[in-house]
Amino acid sequence: MNDFYRELTWRGFIHSETAGVEQHLRSGIRTGYIGFDPTASSLHVGSLLPLMGLMHFQRGGHMPIAIAGGGTGMIGDPSGKSEERKLLSKEDIEANVVGIKQQLSHFLDFSAPSNPARLVNNADWLGTLTMMGFLRDIGKYFSVNEMIAKDSVKSRIAQEQGMSFTEFSYSLLQSYDFLELSDRYGCTLQMGGSDQWGNIVSGTDLIRRLRAREAYGVVFPLITTSSGVKFGKTESGTVWLDPARTSPYRFYQFWYNTDDRDVVRYLKFFTLLGEQEIGDLDASVKAEPHLRKAQTALAGYVTELVHGKDALGRALQAKNALFGKDLTDLGAADIVEIFENVPSVDIPKTRFGGEGIPCTELLVDAHIVPSKGEARRSIEGGGIYLNNVRVNDPARSVSMNDVLHGKFVVIRKGAKSYTLVRLQ
């Protein structure tokens, strides 16, 4: 069992905290929570830091609660948003909650003998509130002056489209969540990203005023890369935790491509590796960055954590395909994805029937070489590979027996020049 507060400190998790947090956490077993609004059917890598925070909380012997925000998801959190969210239907939100619940199980132990995690849906209590009762019993404890002074509100009010009352009321609902969890489960701590600071403090104030109890908050940093790009955003879009939306191969590659300037920080944030292990990897970044040991450790750890050991194995197999390893065990979808950005050519399937198409002719038709003579010389020089297997005979033909999944032939010239032949 670790010291949760110390763990957060050396890993760099703490951006801000309310007074007395350290003493509170170190003086007993506590119950704390983080909320995840179901705005999509999957969480994304931007949710990983709070997920890891809950994971550390449970490993420290405390009682974690994850809220799947079926209630607040009906409103949409305006924090960090420059425009109004599109409101989702109740059916969409319920479907999204199901997806998020499954992902949370990768990080939290819901059957731990002494401190099992708990998953709740705030629609259970927010959905039963009446407007008059909420305004009378809760709304009177919130100052409009203080609410409009929050950065998330000020920035939106300054824009032409402004902010609707719907989103303006979000912080009241989040504060009420904290109060409800305090009443139901003795919850004393709320955690989240630093953009949640104002909402969390409002919750601690509400509990103090209504229940005369102390409550606490800790917020984590919002991550940007060393190049100034928002973490989790790539040229191809958001990196999701759902393998159907971001494949384990792409997920692995996202982490493997981490900049040397960021990788040690990410090892602290997104793995459970200890100080000594991360220190050794830090040393390797400085001494032998070309080996990318730290990136390999980071990508492997996070991919296995999120997708499991089998998916990590498939991601590594796909990665190795680009380094000349065997392609025969790759699925059709893997081949499409791995070679998505390499040159490709469509060739009629009929040309591969019978004895097939001469390899020299295929190389010309695939625009790999300009002539059959050049094709023959490339083969004789040992520079042509068919599905990552070297072609040794210039007279060789390529038939349906060489076609992967009845659809593809992968041709490599030299060490890294790939072309994907697609049979039509």
HELIX and SHEET records of a PDB file:
HELIX    1   1 PHE A    4  ARG A   11  1                                   8    
HELIX    2   2 VAL A   21  ARG A   26  1                                   6    
HELIX    3   3 VAL A   45  SER A   47  5                                   3    
HELIX    4   4 LEU A   48  ARG A   59  1                                  12    
HELIX    5   5 THR A   72  MET A   74  5                                   3    
HELIX    6   6 LYS A   90  LEU A  104  1                                  15    
HELIX    7   7 ALA A  123  LEU A  126  1                                   4    
HELIX    8   8 MET A  131  ASP A  137  1                                   7    
HELIX    9   9 GLY A  139  TYR A  141  5                                   3    
HELIX   10  10 VAL A  144  ILE A  148  1                                   5    
HELIX   11  11 ASP A  151  ILE A  157  1                                   7    
HELIX   12  12 PHE A  165  PHE A  168  1                                   4    
HELIX   13  13 TYR A  170  TYR A  185  1                                  16    
HELIX   14  14 SER A  194  GLN A  196  5                                   3    
HELIX   15  15 TRP A  197  ARG A  211  1                                  15    
HELIX   16  16 PRO A  248  TYR A  256  1                                   9    
HELIX   17  17 ASP A  260  PHE A  270  1                                  11    
HELIX   18  18 GLU A  275  ALA A  287  1                                  13    
HELIX   19  19 PRO A  289  LEU A  291  5                                   3    
HELIX   20  20 LYS A  293  HIS A  307  1                                  15    
HELIX   21  21 LYS A  309  ALA A  321  1                                  13    
HELIX   22  22 ALA A  332  ILE A  338  1                                   7    
HELIX   23  23 LYS A  349  PHE A  352  5                                   4    
HELIX   24  24 CYS A  359  ASP A  365  1                                   7    
HELIX   25  25 LYS A  372  GLU A  380  1                                   9    
HELIX   26  26 MET A  400  ASP A  402  5                                   3    
SHEET    1   A 6 SER A  16  GLU A  17  0                                        
SHEET    2   A 6 TYR A 216  PHE A 220 -1                                        
SHEET    3   A 6 LEU A 189  GLY A 193  1                                        
SHEET    4   A 6 THR A  31  PHE A  36  1                                        
SHEET    5   A 6 MET A  63  ALA A  68  1                                        
SHEET    6   A 6 ARG A 118  ASN A 121  1                                        
SHEET    1   B 2 LYS A 233  THR A 234  0                                        
SHEET    2   B 2 GLY A 237  THR A 238 -1                                        
SHEET    1   C 5 SER A 344  ILE A 347  0                                        
SHEET    2   C 5 SER A 417  LEU A 423  1                                        
SHEET    3   C 5 PHE A 408  LYS A 413 -1                                        
SHEET    4   C 5 ILE A 384  LEU A 386 -1                                        
SHEET    5   C 5 VAL A 389  ARG A 390 -1                                        
SHEET    1   D 2 ILE A 357  PRO A 358  0                                        
SHEET    2   D 2 SER A 397  VAL A 398 -1                                        
END                                                                             
